[in-house]
């Protein structure tokens, strides 16, 4: 009994030991380290470590020793709380989106330095000890500074100095604030480097961290698509993960100025989708047109237009956008009325935009859109310009309709009222075909002319000289010149 | 023998063009079908979007041009025979001018119809099918149809009269009593051109809108 208990406890302790050992050797416990010198100072070139190699304490000491004996004795150490190589992957604009990079100053410094050294993986006990190591090598104590105190300090090229700049890192797992923090840190680096440049003191700069940022590593697995092309390599997770990914993608797109469509949901399934780059209405008052742009109240991040009164069923779809205070009317509604049915001749279901209505103060201005705005029921309709005055696609219902006083203009307009799957548009049937009517007319007429030409050419080509009375052996014809 | 026929320049050209044309049509059609874009092939859109003026003027143009082709063809056939026969029998030339006149009549039918049809075409205001109105479309199509009718009937009438006239001239050169009998055949041939003219006038008259007046006053519903 006692031996059994001992055996159990022995195995448990062995397991715990193994677990901790394995934990210590976990693969995301590295911190990158970047080292560069000021312009004009070049160190003897050191071979960077092979890919995937984790630089240990001794090797890091060797690198630092090499750099500090040959180079300047002023060291700027930018020590961030946490850093991982994934931070640079996610926020460094590594996938063709350089404009989103959070490290412009760092990149500039590394590129302009004559001898930069990038160690992508330094084991973090070693990076933790980098202050101590530098202290030993320079034989001077570190000075903790920030950008303001640096500008007051006068540095000497001959005497060694170790200036440490502590940079924060986010505590929460909120990705957006991590980007901002890293951008802020990069700005601090930029300020410090520019101050050093004005003082024209040669220096060696090191950018590293005390600990790896595990949030970045964990977040990356859920983070498909945000500035990271990892989405392509990411293995398909569960449905929930995919939902979360899509949510994040949408948030980022909204921040970037791209917005999603207006969705009308009936019982939690999206029924009507509408998107446009511009929705505007104008009224004719006192001989001139007064415009009002409805786009900011309809589209954009954080904008949710009121859709009361919208209805959606199998054959009819009605999207009602409610606005307040438009052109002096307190309650203004923009209504899109669509219907779909089966058409026998084409043996297909089509949907048409029956009317675009403007309702205000009890008056209803109706534009008829069924002539031009139609598409097969499975697809969405998209048109570059849907207006009632410029190559109009919308016409006032009658000559006495109040719509004659109004103008509407939708730019880059896309709408779908039926057969919506998910919350994306189906294939967009564009209002612009391949050939315009004018091109067709020209082609038809030209074809007719070509046929006529061909026939005439054929006739001419089969004319032959009469050779019935030719006599090759007879005398040649002589045409006398004179009478 | 097929190879010999193939070696003919004309045959190569025509087969080449035809094959290219039909291949293009076939490939475009297949692509549209595969991508479920068959709905884009919209004949109604073509007919309502193309201007009725194009159809009307094509009709007018075809009326006169096809008639003239028929007349010219007939005249050159008859003319060559008369001139040829007249070498040996000069007496035929005056009498056989009648055949030439029958051919010429065909061209006259054509130009009369062209003038009649073009007089019926007037301006209309309207940019969309609704505002243009069904009557204007009908006008356009009727004029096109009338032009085709008179053009093609006159074309074949002219050829017919020409060949008969040529035979008449040569027969006349041989035997003067034959000419009057053959003239009856020519008259029958000429009648078919007249049929074409009558039908074309009926087509164009049936449309009482032929004025293509502005239909702005119509209520657009």
Interface residues (C-beta under 8 A of the other chain):
Chain A: X346 X348 X350 X371 X376 X392 X395 X397 X398 X399 X429 X433 X434 X437 X440 X441 X444 X445 X448 X452 X458 X461 X462
Chain B: X9 X10 X39 X40 X45 X46 X49 X50 X51 X54 X58 X65 X128 X129 X130 X219 X220 X221
